[in-house]
Amino acid sequence: MNEQLHIINKIKEYQTIIIHRHVRPDPDAYGAQGALAELIRYSFPTKQVYIVGDEDPSLAFLLTMDEIPDDTYQDALVIVCDTANQARIADQRYAMGKELIKIDHHPIVDDYGDCSWVDTNSSSTSEMIYELLVIGQEQGLKCNQRAAELMYSGIVGDTGRFLFPSTTDRTFRVASELVSYGFDRTKLYDQLYNTKLHIARFKGYILQNIEISESGVSTITITKDTLSEFGMTPLETSQLVGVLGDIEGVRVWAFFVEEEDMIRVRMRSNGPVINKVAEKYNGGGHPMASGATIYRWEEKQSVIDDLEAVCR
């Protein structure tokens, strides 16, 4: 609790607070970042609170980022949510603030910040923001419907609608508290999981072209030409990375997605620990959900060999 109280005291101390999260945001990154900003604004209306970073058009219904000049960082408190290492922080101006705080639920890759609160037992960083709210109520932290909706969306996203093993009894308790704020859950689910036609067609392509080894490693290779054929962007492929997890015999799976100057590797697992493999290839993440980067197709087989090894 010492870290949480320290963070709350720092939030109360500073007039300007800038909140970052990781590049290529997912619902938890948006949820934690946006909910924390909303909690601070609602609880301390005179403070200047900003959220920054690259945007994902598919998640625009959740948040719109602020555009701020460099001098806003002078004498500001910077909080980075849901980001294990500094290289993946969206908007690298995060280091320009007066003090830096890290709030994250990933295994530690990069121990940065003047204060770091990391809880790998939490289902999501959004769940951690709720914990911060509970601890900070005596210090003046208050929640509104908008903040509750953002935390809930982050938890839903990072738990796969409460299906992933990271979901705990605490997660369900937090979710039950959040839904009491009365936001439209049906609309939220529709926005989170509504699938565009070209993405649905690409899902069919994935299912027709996957490869599965005897040990349970499944891979799909997605070139720039394939993306162009289906009208897909590299970012949109992240919406489909979970589709292989329900196939019988699949234990570990990886999407190799060709971008302009790199090949993005999105890895998932139904059991074997894969984040150490991701760390070997310029990445990292959770034990069963990680990402990596390679720069030549010749490296692909090496990644697959390492995934085969963890399955064996």
C-alpha positions in Angstrom: 0.0 0.0 0.0 3.0 2.3 0.4 3.4 2.8 -3.4 -0.3 3.5 -3.8 -0.4 6.1 -1.1 2.8 7.7 -2.4 1.2 8.0 -5.9 -2.0 9.5 -4.4 0.0 12.1 -2.5 2.0 13.0 -5.6 -1.3 13.4 -7.6 -2.5 15.8 -4.9 0.8 17.6 -4.9 1.1 18.5 -8.6 -1.0 20.9 -10.5 -0.2 19.5 -13.9 -0.4 15.8 -14.6 0.4 14.1 -17.9 -0.6 10.4 -18.4 1.1 8.1 -20.9 0.7 4.4 -21.8 2.2 2.0 -24.4 2.3 2.3 -28.2 -0.3 0.5 -30.2 -2.8 0.8 -27.4 -5.3 -1.9 -26.4 -8.5 -1.5 -24.3 -6.5 -1.8 -21.0 -4.0 0.8 -22.0 -6.8 3.2 -23.0 -8.9 2.2 -20.0 -6.2 2.7 -17.4 -4.9 5.9 -18.9 -8.4 7.4 -19.4 -9.8 6.3 -16.1 -7.0 7.7 -14.1 -7.3 11.0 -15.9 -11.0 11.1 -15.3 -10.7 10.2 -11.6 -8.2 13.0 -11.1 -10.3 15.6 -13.0 -13.5 14.6 -11.2 -11.8 14.6 -7.8 -9.6 17.7 -8.2 -11.3 19.9 -10.8 -8.6 22.7 -10.7 -5.8 20.4 -11.8 -4.6 20.3 -15.5 -4.7 16.7 -16.6 -3.7 15.5 -20.1 -3.5 12.1 -21.9 -1.1 11.6 -24.7 0.1 9.0 -27.2 -0.6 7.5 -30.6 -4.2 6.6 -31.3 -6.0 3.4 -32.5 -9.0 4.4 -34.7 -10.8 1.3 -33.7 -10.8 2.4 -30.1 -11.6 6.1 -30.8 -15.0 5.6 -29.0 -13.1 5.2 -25.7 -10.7 8.2 -25.8 -9.3 11.0 -27.8 -5.7 12.1 -27.0 -4.6 15.6 -26.1 -2.1 17.5 -28.1 0.2 19.5 -25.8 3.4 21.5 -26.4 6.8 20.5 -24.8 6.7 23.2 -22.2 3.6 21.6 -20.6 6.0 19.1 -19.1 7.8 21.7 -17.1 7.1 21.0 -13.4 4.6 18.3 -14.4 4.0 14.9 -12.8 4.1 12.2 -15.5 2.4 8.8 -15.0 2.9 5.9 -17.4 0.3 3.2 -17.3 0.4 -0.4 -18.6 4.0 -0.2 -20.0 6.7 -2.6 -19.0 9.7 -0.9 -20.6 10.5 2.6 -21.6 11.0 1.9 -25.3 7.3 1.1 -25.6 6.0 4.3 -24.0 3.9 6.2 -26.4 5.2 9.8 -26.8 8.8 9.7 -25.7 8.5 13.1 -24.0 7.5 11.3 -20.8 11.0 11.9 -19.5 10.6 15.7 -19.7 8.4 15.9 -16.6 9.6 16.8 -13.1 8.7 13.3 -11.6 7.8 10.0 -13.2 5.5 7.2 -11.9 5.0 3.8 -13.4 1.8 1.8 -12.9 1.8 -1.6 -14.5 0.8 -5.3 -14.2 3.3 -6.8 -16.6 6.4 -8.7 -15.4 9.2 -6.1 -14.9 11.4 -5.6 -18.0 12.6 -2.1 -17.3 12.5 -0.7 -13.7 12.0 2.9 -14.4 10.4 5.9 -12.7 10.9 7.8 -9.4 8.1 5.6 -8.1 7.1 2.2 -9.5 3.9 0.2 -8.6 3.9 -3.2 -10.4 1.3 -5.9 -9.6 1.7 -8.9 -11.8 -1.2 -10.6 -9.9 -3.6 -8.0 -11.3 -5.7 -8.9 -14.3 -5.1 -5.5 -15.8 -3.7 -2.1 -15.1 -7.3 -0.9 -15.2 -8.0 -3.1 -12.2 -5.0 -1.5 -10.4 -6.5 1.9 -11.1 -9.7 0.8 -9.3 -7.5 -0.3 -6.3 -5.9 3.1 -6.3 -9.4 4.6 -6.2 -10.4 2.5 -3.2 -7.2 3.3 -1.2 -7.5 7.0 -2.2 -11.1 7.6 -1.2 -10.1 9.0 2.2 -7.6 11.3 0.3 -10.4 12.7 -1.9 -10.4 10.4 -4.9 -13.9 10.0 -6.3 -15.3 8.0 -9.2 -17.9 8.9 -11.8 -19.7 6.9 -14.5 -17.2 7.7 -17.2 -14.2 6.5 -15.1 -16.0 3.4 -14.2 -16.8 2.6 -17.8 -13.2 3.1 -18.8 -11.9 0.8 -16.1 -14.4 -1.8 -17.0 -13.5 -1.7 -20.6 -9.8 -2.2 -19.8 -10.6 -5.2 -17.5 -12.9 -6.8 -20.1 -10.2 -6.3 -22.8 -7.3 -7.8 -20.9 -9.2 -10.7 -19.5 -10.8 -11.7 -22.8 -14.3 -11.0 -21.3 -13.3 -12.7 -18.1 -12.2 -15.9 -19.8 -8.4 -15.7 -19.4 -6.6 -17.3 -16.4 -5.6 -13.8 -15.1 -9.3 -13.3 -14.1 -9.5 -13.7 -10.3 -12.2 -13.4 -7.6 -10.9 -9.9 -7.1 -11.5 -9.1 -10.7 -15.1 -10.1 -10.5 -15.6 -8.1 -7.3 -14.1 -5.0 -9.0 -16.3 -5.6 -12.1 -19.4 -5.8 -10.0 -18.6 -2.5 -8.3 -17.9 -0.8 -11.6 -21.2 -1.9 -13.3 -23.1 -0.3 -10.4 -22.3 3.0 -11.9 -24.9 2.3 -14.6 -23.0 2.8 -17.9 -24.4 1.0 -21.0 -22.6 -2.4 -21.0 -24.4 -3.6 -24.1 -23.3 -0.6 -26.1 -19.7 -0.9 -24.8 -19.5 -4.6 -25.8 -20.9 -3.8 -29.2 -18.2 -1.1 -29.7 -15.4 -3.3 -28.4 -16.3 -6.4 -30.4 -18.1 -5.2 -33.5 -16.3 -6.7 -36.5 -16.0 -4.9 -39.8 -16.6 -7.0 -42.9 -13.0 -6.9 -44.2 -11.7 -8.1 -40.8 -14.3 -10.9 -40.8 -13.1 -12.0 -44.2 -9.5 -11.9 -43.1 -10.4 -14.1 -40.1 -11.5 -16.7 -42.7 -8.1 -16.3 -44.4 -6.3 -16.9 -41.1 -8.3 -20.1 -40.3 -7.6 -21.5 -43.8 -3.9 -20.8 -43.7 -2.7 -21.7 -40.2 0.0 -24.3 -39.7 0.0 -26.5 -36.6 3.0 -28.6 -35.5 2.9 -31.9 -33.6 3.8 -30.1 -30.4 1.0 -27.6 -30.7 2.7 -24.6 -32.2 0.5 -22.7 -34.7 1.7 -19.9 -36.9 0.3 -17.6 -39.5 2.4 -15.5 -41.9 0.9 -12.2 -42.9 2.8 -10.2 -45.6 2.2 -6.7 -46.7 0.7 -8.0 -50.0 -1.8 -10.1 -48.0 -2.7 -7.1 -45.9 -3.3 -5.1 -49.0 -5.4 -7.8 -50.6 -7.8 -7.7 -47.7 -7.6 -4.0 -47.0 -6.1 -4.6 -43.6 -3.7 -2.5 -41.6 -1.0 -4.2 -39.4 -2.7 -2.7 -36.3 -6.0 -4.3 -37.2 -4.5 -7.8 -37.1 -4.3 -7.5 -33.3 -8.1 -7.8 -33.2 -7.8 -11.4 -34.5 -4.8 -12.7 -32.6 -7.1 -14.7 -30.2 -8.9 -16.7 -32.8 -6.5 -19.6 -32.8 -6.8 -20.2 -29.1 -10.0 -22.2 -29.4 -8.7 -24.7 -31.9 -8.1 -28.2 -30.6 -4.4 -29.1 -30.2 -3.1 -25.5 -30.3 -1.0 -24.7 -27.3 1.0 -21.7 -28.6 0.4 -19.5 -31.6 2.1 -16.6 -33.3 1.1 -14.0 -35.9 4.0 -12.8 -38.1 2.9 -9.5 -39.4 5.0 -7.7 -42.0 5.2 -3.9 -41.5 7.2 -1.2 -43.3 10.5 -1.8 -41.6 9.9 -4.8 -39.3 8.0 -8.0 -38.7 5.7 -7.8 -35.7 5.3 -11.1 -33.8 2.1 -11.4 -31.7 2.3 -14.5 -29.4 -0.3 -16.2 -27.3 -0.4 -19.4 -25.2 -2.8 -21.8 -23.6 -0.2 -22.9 -21.1 3.5 -22.8 -22.0 5.3 -19.6 -20.8 6.2 -17.5 -23.8 7.3 -14.1 -22.6 11.0 -15.2 -22.3 10.9 -16.1 -26.0 9.5 -12.6 -26.7 12.2 -10.9 -24.7 14.8 -12.7 -26.8 13.4 -11.0 -29.9 13.1 -7.4 -28.9 9.9 -7.8 -27.0 8.2 -9.0 -23.8 4.9 -9.2 -22.1 2.8 -11.6 -20.0 3.7 -15.3 -19.6 0.9 -16.2 -22.0 0.4 -13.1 -24.1 3.5 -11.4 -25.5 4.9 -9.5 -28.5 8.2 -9.4 -30.3 9.9 -7.9 -33.3 12.2 -9.4 -36.0 13.7 -7.6 -39.0 14.2 -10.4 -41.5 12.0 -13.3 -42.6 15.0 -15.6 -42.0 14.5 -15.0 -38.3 11.0 -16.5 -38.3 12.1 -20.1 -38.0 14.3 -19.3 -35.0 11.3 -17.9 -33.2 9.2 -20.9 -34.1 12.0 -23.2 -32.9 12.0 -21.4 -29.5 8.3 -21.7 -29.3 8.6 -25.4 -30.1 11.1 -25.7 -27.2 8.8 -24.2 -24.6 6.0 -26.6 -25.8 8.3 -29.5 -25.3 
